[in-house]
């Protein structure tokens, strides 16, 4: 999956996420919503898991749900798609 729906689903439940620096997750995960590793090293990923476990209070569940709602709710995504279509129709 290139976009990261599972990441959005986790955030919608109030769970912070850990991911490698791939295109889709990089556009979703910030310090506010989780941890993006610098590479694909297993030790680095496991260190991120330990960090998240020890510092889980850095990511309040209600805040993560709100961040997700503000960025990915059906209302927000619908407005984004409408804007894309408007731009396409006006570009001719």
Buried (B, 14 or more C-beta within 10 A) or exposed (E): EEEBEEBBEBBBEBBBBBBBEEEBBEEBBEEEBBBBBEEEEEEBBEEBEEEBEEEEEBBEEEBBBEBBBEBBEEEEEEEEEEEEEEEEEEEE
